[in-house]
């Protein structure tokens, strides 16, 4: 019987984001494909260590209920391996008790080509070329940054996600003014258009789909007052007052809300994010995402003017 993923939050994840493949990648780069194939076959039953996106994916899947009719989340593996060398990845998925059933193995071809086949609202990968190519075609994608240790507190059942605003949830039209003409021109533009919502950015669809999950969590709470909703969403933006007004107006126009919002006025983001403790933080600027990546799982969205000329 054919299964439909319509109406679900679907996330596509590369094995490079889900697991730490540092050793495997080194073998491939230094010794070539055949040595890599032998390396993976010899270690087929060795469980891979969790990677940057692992805590996010594990918690996201935990939002599925036990009833087959209460399964709002789907995760699909997209891998540059072939089914043979990818056997270790599936063994690791099973060993970590992740509810991932669907996978695509492309044997070296760009896996992002299949994101839209599954209706995914996000593609996570550690491969910067794959992410940039996907974004260039309007496919929502982010590069996980592997600088810090992966911390996954098993005693914490929550799922917390933080987003930058401009160039992530909204387009980069305001950022373009800032880059071209400076802070005063940016402030004047924001004041002039304070009641005008910004257009959608690359991850607005993901944000909307997460809002649908929050609605499901609210219904669960209504049906069972003892139930504690686990998903919390925050915005962490360099905007401060009065430029914060366009964030509020845009969220209202999109019919979306957040649990927490940090309008930092240019203050470094890592301090408040260290308190919020997101399991993924999305930012379009490496100048923000790299510092946070040393203390929490961070994703670079190489979109817009802030990434022109950045490779």
Secondary structure by P-SEA (a helix, b strand, c coil): ccccccccbbbbbcccccccaaaaaaaaacccaaaaaaaaaaacccccccccaaaaaaaaaaccccccccccbbbbbbbccccccaaaaaaaaaaacccccccccccccccccccccccccccccccaaaaaaaaaaccbbbbbbccccccccccccbbbbbbbcccccccaaaaaaaacccaaaaaaaaaaaccccccccccaaaaaaaaaaaaaaaaaaaacccccccbbbbbbbccccccaaaaaaaaaaaccccccccccccccaaaaaaaacccbbbbcccccaaaaaaccbbbbccccccccccc
